[in-house]
Amino acid sequence: MNQYGFIKVCAASVFGKPADIDCNCTEIINTAKKASDDGCSVIVFPELSITSYTCQDLFLMQNLQKATLDGLLKIKRETRDLPIVIIVGLPLVKGNNLYNCAAVLCKGKILGIVPKSNIPNHHEFYERRWFTPANIGYFQTITIEKEEIPFSSELVFQNEDSSLFSFGIEIGEDLWSVIPPSCKMANNGALMFFNLSASDITAAKNDYCYDLVKMQSAKLYAGYVYCNASAAESTSDMVFDGKCLIFENGKCLAENESLGLGKTSVIYGEIDLQRLNTQRLQNNNTCMVENADKYKISFRLENKNFIQERVEYCHPFIPADKNLLARRCEEILSIQSVALARRLETLRYPKVVIGLSGGLDSTLALLVSLRAVKLLGLSPETGILPLTMPGFGTTQMTLGAVKELCTILGFSNLREVDIKDVCTKMFDMINHNPQDYDVTYENVQARARTYVLMSTANKENGIVVGTGDLSEIALGWSTYNGDHMSMYNVNCGVPKTLIQFLIHYEALRPGNEQMKETLQKIVDFPISPELLPPGADGKEILQKTEEKIGPYELHDFFLYYFVRFGFTPEKILYLATATFKEKYSADEIKKWLVIFVKRFFTSQWKRDCVPDGPKIGSVDLSPRGSWRMSSESSAKDFLKGLE
């Protein structure tokens, strides 16, 4: 495991032979050596991998039992110098019973033996003919080479140097049971699970297994590594496919092609244990197991060959899959519009008063408002009053885009209210030089617009729908009691990088062909509050937000990993540098990350009094339901690692 909590794991479906112990062990040893060289810390092999699964009545033969134990000891000897945990399957006799087991080896030591709890005896499976189920809740030992080895179905293996490096084991049917053993092991601190399986392939069964592994990893906030027996098994009645899967909290990190013939199939995945641990802490829904310590097996391991290759997706709020993105956009727009419609219904159908700037945020808010009034059976002009309020920084192109969009959408009631005279009077009242383009110059305009909107709402029996997005709320990029304030904010849960995709989606919906070009222009405009004078021709936007505070794609990346997973700024910098290395230098990323951390901490006082709005995703900053911190909180310790 590296300093940022990443660990490399491996699933290897070995191409062995039934009852050929020497062949199988040689393949296991060679595969483990290769995985160790590749920086892997844990490798898992299929169920009964030393003997192969289909030995059947041969499991009861003394020759096979002795050869199996000899094979285990051979693996132990020949991997003693490898910095890797090896998990193999084998039949073992204890007392008068034969158990289907997993042996956990590390650096020449057998750490523990885990017997299978749920023994299938239905349809094509006859395991009860040979194997006894584990005694659930018992801790015992088994003697191997005069050494007492822990023997229990509930063992949790934990690295002495990092408690996050902890795992439990399930065998085949254990995962398919009503209450899998991994549930109890998760309560006892295991963050990863390794499943040694021998499940025959039938039509559609792989899809079901995929969903099982996915949901168990998500339910337990865990890494889950599944390794099935290969096609080398006997095909008398069943065919095995060698399917391997590696999941992290419901996300598939790696999988192989099933039904490969003639070779061992190996997959690798890098699991983020810090992320999983944070999600467990946030969920706060686990409970300690009674007598938990007796089930914990300590070991010490560090594989210095590990070089991290995992790179995070650059836009964590946006699904990479186009089909999923379309479904997600529809879902988000529906959440926003239904929430607004319900608020309007509660207030007895006030008119939506909305300020349009020609930018991304107000455009999305208008599209959402349009959906909401349609849900209520109202016409656009009956339910919505759009205003545009040009000031000293408004350009002809953004003003033109507002008028064009309203015409296409059928809003003949668009009001244009020039705020320059009001602002000039305010400058006189407070003795401010109008040629001084400072924060006062900007904020007077922002508050003038809010004043116009609020007063109009009073006059028209309406409510002001806010437009500020999640990214701006995180950075405090708003004028207090200006654009910071509204009566309901539909965009408060939507990050800036996602907004353009929502607008794209709306533009591509059937029946919206006319406004596609206009919406594309709005998406292409530079992001700007337009509070400073434009270029000489009145068209060019000179005040560009991202030049001052940094690219929103970086800030949204920072926001996601800071709030969602509680990562340190050092880890966020590490991830961002790897993710954006082709686009930004490490120094650039660090510069904008420092700005993000500082602005996030100094902006809580603005977040403490934001208006209501719908929660959209797992990252949300509402002080009422999602994010709480003191406005006096210091960022000093958070910035230390970036100095």
N, C-alpha and C positions, 0 to 999 in steps of 0.2 A: 504494500500500500504506500502510495506517495504522500507527500505532506498535505495535499489537498483532498485526501480521502478517496482517491481512485484506486481500484484494485482490478487486476486482470484475472479473469477466470476462463475456464475451458471445459467444453463438453466433447468427449471423444468416443464415438461409436466404433469400437474396434472390430475389425474383420477377422474374427477368430473362428474356431471350429469346436463343435460340441464334443466335450470330454477330452479334448486335446489340451491338457493343462499347460504343458511346456510351450506350445505354440501361442496360446492365449497370453501367458505371462510375459513372454518375450515381446509380444506386440504392445502390451500394456507398458512395460519398462521403456521400450524405445519411444513410444508416444509421449510418456511422461518426461523423458529427457529432452525431447524436442520442445515440449511446452515450457519446461523450465528455462531453457535457453531463450525462448521467446518472451520471457518476463512474466510468465503466468504464475500466480500464487496458489491457485487451487485447480485441480483437474478432476473431473468425475467421469467414470466409465459406466456402462450399462449394468442393469440388474444381473447378478450371477455371472459377471464378466469373466471371472477366472475359469469357470467350468463351461460357460454358455448356458442359456436358459433352458434349452430343450433336451437336457439329459434325462429327464423324466425318472423312470425307476432306477436309473444308474445312480441317482442322488443317494439312494439307500445302500449302495455298495461300499464296503470298507476301503477298497482300492481307490475309488474316486475321492472319498473323504480324506484319506491320508495324502493323496497327491495334491488335493486342494490346499491343505494346510502347508505342505511343502512349497507349493506355488506362492502362497502368501508370504512365507518367510524369505523366499527368493526375491520377491519384489521389495520386501523390507531391506534386505542386504544391499541389493544393487541400486537402490535409490537413496541410500543413507546420506549421500553427499549433495543431494539436490535440494535447493531452497524452495520446495513446493509441497503442498498438501495433496495427497493422492487418495481418492475415494474409489474403492473397488467393491464389486459384489461377489459373494461366495456363500456356499452352504456351510454351516458350522454346527457341530454336535455340542450340545451342552446338557449334561445329565443324560436323561433318557429321551431327549427331544432333538430334532433337527430343525434349525432355524435358517430362514432366508435372510442373509445379513449384508450389511455394508461395513467394510473395515476402513478406518481412517488412519493413514500413515503419514508420518512427517519426519524426515531426516533420520531414518533408521529406527523409528519407534512406532509401535502401534498405539495410537492415542485412545482409541475406543472402538467398540463394536456396537453397531445399531441394528437390532433385529426388526424385521418387518411386522407391522402391527395388524394390517388388514390383509388377510390371505384370501384371494378370490377362489371360489369354488362353484362357478356357474358358467354356462355356455361352454366355450372352448377351454376354460381354465380349470385345472384340477390340482391346484397347489396344496390343498388340504390332504391330498394323498401322501404328500412327503413332508410338508412343513407345518410347524406349530406356530400360532400367532404369539407375538410378544406379550408379556404381561404388562399392560399399560399402568404406569404409575409406580413401577418398581425400579429400583436401582440394584443391580447385581454385578458380579464380576465373572469373568471367564479366564481360565488359566491357559496361557499359551507360552511355551518354552519356560515354564516355572515362573512366569510373570503374571500377576493379577491385572487383567485388563477390564476397564469399565464396560458394562454390558447393559444397555438400556435403550428403549425407543425414544427417549426424551433428552438425550445428550445435546448439549450446546457447546461447541468448540470455540474458544475465545483466545485471541492472541494477547499475550502478556503486555506487549508494547502498545497495543491500541485495542480498547474494548469494542471499537466499531467493527473491527475485523472479527466477526463472530458469525457462526453458521450452524444450521441444523440439517438433518437428513431425513428424507422420505424415500420410500421404496415403492415404485409402481402404484399399486392400488391405494396406497395411503392418501395420495392426492385426490382420488375419486370418492373417498369416504365422506360421510355426512359432516364429520368434524375432523379434518386432517390433523395429524400430529403437529404440523407446522404452526397451527394456531397457538398451541400451548408453548411451543418453543419461541415464538415471537414475543409472547408475554415474558419469557425468560431472557429476552435480549437479543435473540438471533436476528441479524439483519439480512442474511442470505440463506437460501435453501437449495440443496442439491438433490435431485430426484434421479435415482438409478431405476430405469424402467425396462420392461420387456413386454410391450403392448403390441399385439399384432395389428397390422394395417388392414382396415376394411373401408369400404366406401363411406366418405364423410366423417370418419372417426378422427382423422387428423385435425379437422376444423374444430371439433369438439374439444380435443386435447389442447389445441392452441388457446382456445377461450378459457379453459380451466387454468392453465399456467398464467395466462394474462391476468385473470381476475384474482387468483390467489396472490400474485405479486402485488397487485393494486390494493387488495383488501388488507394485506399485512404491511404495506409500505416496505416492501422487501425486494431484494434481488432473488430471482428464481431461475435455476439452471436445470434443464431437463435433458436427459440423455437416454435414448431408446436403443434397444438391441438392433444389430445390423442384419442385413439380408443374408449374412453368412449362416444364420440359424437354420435349423432343419425346416423344410417347407412341407412336411408330411400333411399337416392340416392348416398351418398358419404361416403367414408371410410377415416378416418384420422389415421395417423400412429405415432404421438408423436415424430417425428424426431427432434433431437436437435444437433446443431453443434456449435463448438467454434473455430474460426479461428484467426490467427495473421499474417497479411501481407501474405496471401496466403498459410499459413501452418496450417494444421488441428491439433489443440491441443487436441480436444476431440470430440467424436460423440457416439451416442447410437445406439442400435439395434432398428429398426423401427418395428411398429406393435406389440408392447408389450401389453399384455392383463392383466387387473386386478390390476394394480398398477401404481403409479406415477413414471415416469422416470426422473432421475436427473443426470446431468453431471457437472463436474467442470473443470475449466481450469485456468492456471496462465499466465496472459498476461504481457509481459515486455513492460511497457509504455515508459521507457527510450529508448529502442531500436526503437520503433515506432517514437518517437519524433526525434531521430537522423536521421532516414530515411526521415522524412518530411523536416528537415533542409537541408539535402544533396540534396534532390530533388528540393527544393526552387521553387516550382511551385504552391503554394497555394496563394490565395489573400484574404484579409480581406473582410468580409461582411459589406455592408452599415448598419449603426446603429447597429453594432454587439452587443454592450454591453446590449442593451435592451432584447436580446434573451438569455442572460447568466443568469442562475439561480445558486446562490451560496448555498453551504451546507457545513457542517463540519462533518467528519466521520473518525473514525479509528477503525478497528477491530483488537484488540490485540490477538485474537485467531488464527490469520493467522501464520502458520508455513510453510515456502516454501518447496515444495516437487519436484518442477520441476528441472530436471537435463538436461543439454545440451548434445547433442551428442558429443562424444569425438573427432571425426574427421570431423569438419564442412565443409571441402572441399570435402568430399567423401560421396556420397549418401549411406544411409544404405540399401536401397532396391537394391538387386542384379541386377534385370532387369533394373532399372533406372541407376545403376552404369555402366552397359554395354553400354547403349545408350549414357551416358555422356562421357565415354571413347572414343567412336567412334566420337562423336561430337568434342571433344578436339583435337584428333589426326587429324581430318579433318581440323580444324581451323589452326593448326600448319603447316600441309603439304601444304594446299592451299596458306597460306601466304608466305611460303618459295618458292613455285613454281612461284607465281606471282612476287616475288622479283627477282628470277633467270630469268624470262621472261623479266622483265624490263631491266635487265643488259645484255641481249642478251646471256643468257645461259652460264654463267661461271660455272666452275666445283666447286662442293662443297668440300671444304677441311675441314676435321674434325679430331680432336684429340681424340683418344679413350684411356680411362684409365682402362676399365674393371669395372667402377662404374655405378651407376644408371643413372646419368645425361647424360653422353656421349653415353650410350646405347640408351636412349630414343631419343636423337638428331640424332643418326644414323638411327633409325627406321623411324623417321619423314622424314629425308632426302631421305630415300629410297622410301617412299610414294610420295614425291614431284617430284623426277626425273621420276617416273613411270607416274605421271600425265602429265608430259611434253613429254612422249613418248620416254624417253631416257633409255638406259640400265644402270644398277647400276655402272658398271665400267667406262662407258662413262661420267656419271654425278657426280660420287663421288670418291674422293681420300681419303681413311682413313689412318691416321698415328697413330702409338703408339710410345710414347717417354719415355722409361724406364729411371728412375733416381735413386737416392740413396735409395728411399723408396719403389720402385716398387717390388711387391712380384711375385713369380712364378705363383701363382694361378690367380691373376688378369691379368697378361700378357698372361697366357694360355687361359683365358676366352676370351680375345680380339681376339686372333688368331683363336680360335674355332668358335666364332661367325662369323667372317669374312669368314671363310671357308664355313660355313653353308649357309651364305647369297650370296656366289658366288663372293666374293671379292678376286681375286688373286693378286690384285694390292696393298694390304696392305703394307705400308712402316714402317719399324722399325728404328727409329732414336734414338740412345743412346745419352742422353744429359749430361752424367757424365763428359766427357772431357771438354765440353764447360763450364760447371759450375765450374770445377776445375780451369780453366783458369781465370774465372771471380773472383773466390776467391783470386787468386794471384794478379789480377789487383787491387782489392780494399783492399788488405791486410787483408783478413778475414780468421780466423783459421777454416779449414774444420771440425774440431772436436767440434766446438761450434755450437750446433744444435739450434740456435736461429731463430728469424724471418727472418734475412738476409739469413741464410742457406736455409730456405724454399722458400723465395720469389725469390731468384736467379734461382731456378729450375722452378718455375711457369713462370717467365718471359722468361726463355730460351725456354720453350715449345711454348709460344706465338710467340717468335721471329722466331722459326722454322716454325710454322704454317703460319705466315704472309709472310715470305720469300717464302715458298713453293707456297702459293696462287699467289704471284706475278709471279713466274716462270711458273705456270701451267694455268695462266689466270683463276684464281678461286677466291672464297670468303671464308673466314673462318666463319664457322657456330659455334656460341658459344653454350655452354652447361650449364652455370650457371642458377640455378633455382630461383624461387621467394623467397623461404625461405632464401637462401644464400644472395640474394640482400637485404632483410630486415635486416639481421644481419651484413651485410658488410663482410661476410665470403668469401672473395676473395682477390687476390693480385692485387692491383691497377696497371693497364697496364700489367697485367699478364692474368690469367683466367677471370679477370674482363672485358677484351676487346675482341671484335670480330667484324665482319662486319655485322652479323645478328644473333640474338639469339632467337632460336625457343622455348627455355624453360623459358623465363623470366616471363611468367605468370602462371607457374605451380609450386605449392608448393611441397616440398620434400615428404610429406606423400602421395600425389596423384601419384607421378611418378611410384612407384612400382606397383600400380594398372593399370596404362596405359601399363606398360611392361607386366604384367600378361595378360591383355586383348589381346595384340598383339600376345603373345605366344599361346593363346588358339584359335586364328582364324584358320579356315580351311586352310590347306596347310602349316601351320607353325609347324607341329608336331616335326620336326627335332630339331628345336632350343628351344623347350619348356624346356628341361633339362638345357641347357646352360643359358637361361634367368633366370631360377629359381636360379641357382648358383649365378648369378650376384645380384639378389634381396637379397639373403641371406648373401652376403659379408658385413662386418662392414663398415659403412660409414667412409671414410678416404680420405684425399688429397694425401696420400702416399708420403710425403716429408721428413719423418724421417726414418732412417734405420729400416728394419723389424727384426723379430726374427732371431736367429742364423741360422736356416735352410732355411731362405729366403722365408718362406711360411706364417708365422704368421704376421698379421697386428697389430703392436703395437700402432700406432698413430690412435686413434679413436675419430672422431670429437665430438660425443655426450658426451664423457667423459669430454671434455673440455668446451663446450658451452651449453650442456644440450640436452635432448631428442627433436628431431624434432617434435614429435607429440605434445609436450607442446608448442614449439615455434610457430607452425602453429595454434594452438588454440589461443595463445596470439595474433598473427598477425591478425587473422580473426576478433576477437572482438575489437581489438584496431583500426584497419583501417576501417573495414566495418561499425562499429557502434559507434566508438568514445568513447567506455567505458573507465572509469577510471581504472587505474591499480588495485585499491582496489576491484572494481566490478569483474574484470577479475580474480583476485585471489580468490574471493568468488565463482565464477562459476567453476573455474578450480579445486578448492579444493573439491567441491561437485562431480564433474564429474570424477576425477581421484583418489578419496579417496582410492580405492582398490589397486592402483598401486604406488602412490607417497604420501609421507607425506606432510603436509601443509608447513613445513619448506623447503622441497626440492622444492616444486612448487614456493614458494616465492623467493628462491635463484635464480632459473632459470628465473623467471619473472623480477627480478631486472636486471639480465644480458641482457635480451631481451630489456628492456626499454633503458638501457644505450647504447647498441650496435645500436639500431634503431636510436637514436638521433645522435650518433657520426658517422654514416655511410652515412648521406645524401650527403656528398661531392662525394662519390663514385656513388651514384644513379643519381646525376646531369648529369653525362656524360656516361650513359650506352648506348649501341648500340640499334638500332631499334629491335623490336620483337613484335609478336602478343599479344594483350590483350586476355586473356582466360576467366576470370571470373570477379565477382564483386569486388574482391580485386586485385589491380594492383598497381605497384609502378613506372611506367614510369613517368619521370619528364615532359614529353611532353603532356600526356593526362590524367593522373590519380592522381598523388601525387606531391604536391609542398610544400616545406618548406625550410626555411633558414638553411644552414649548421651550422649557429651559434646558432640555437635554443637550449635552455637549457632544460634539463630533470629534473631539480631540483624540480619544483612544481609537476611533475608527479610521482616522487619518494617519496614525503612526506608521502603519505598515506601508504607506505610500510615500513616506518622506525619503 
